Amino acid sequence: MEDLLKLMLAELRDFREETNGKLEKLEAGQKELKDLLRHNSALTMENLTDIRQDVRAKNRDVEADVNLLFKELEAVKRQTNKMDHLFRV
């Protein structure tokens, strides 16, 4: 009977050690996953910031081009009006 108890106690110790080892691996894996998620989030934020800056720059360029086209159109209209005025006279 005493041998059986010693055997069971030894098995329980082995099981506890195995469980503690698995728990340590699990905690290490969770830490690694958290670090990866933080890194991924940081990269995503950097990319989104770069994308926003690129979109703003592109928007400014497009607005400048549109304004330039309107100014050119306005100049052409003035010249056309002058020519119309000259030919009517």
N, C-alpha and C positions, 0 to 999 in steps of 0.2 A: 504494500500500500504506500509506503513511504517513497519507494522508487517511482511509483506511478505519479505521485505528487511532484517529485523532483523533475520527472520527465515533462509533465504538464507545465510546470513553472519555467523550464528551459524553453519549451515551445512558445510560451507566452512572451518570454524575453526576446526570442528570435522574431516573433511576429511584431512586437513593439519596435524593435530596431528596424525591421523592414518597413514598417509603417512610417516611422520617423524619417527614414531615408527617402521614401516616396514623397512625404510632406515637404521635405527640404527641396527636392527636385521640382515639386509643384510650385513652391514659393519662388524659386529661382526662375522658373518659366514665366510666372506671372510678372515678375520684375522685368524680365526681358521684353515681354509683350507691352508693358507700360512704357518702357523706354522707346520701343519701336513706334508705339502710337504717338508719343510726344514728338519724336523725330519726324514722323510722317505729317503730323499736324503743323509743325514748324515749316516744313517744306511746302505744304499746301498753302499756308498763309503767305509765304514769300512769293509763291507762284501767282496767287490771286492779287497780291500787291503789284507785282510786275505787270500782270494783265490789265489791271485798272489803270496803271500809268501809261501803258501802251495805248489803251482805248482813249484815254484823255488826250494824248498827243495826236492820235489819228483824228479825233474829233476836232481839235484845234486846227489841224491842217486842212480838213475838209471845210470848216467854216471859213478859213482864210481863202481857200480856193473859190468858194461860193461868193464871198464878198468881192474878190477880184473879178469874177465873171460879171457880177452885177455892175461893178464900176466900168468894166469894158463895154458892157451893153449900154450903159448910160452914155458913155462917150460916143458910141456908134449912133445912138438915137439923136444926140445933139448934132452930129455931123449930118445925119439924114435930114433932120429938121432944117438945118442951114441950107442944104442943097435944095430941099423943097422950096424954101423961101426964095432962094436965088432964081430958081427956074420959073417960079410964079411971076416974078417981077418982069 
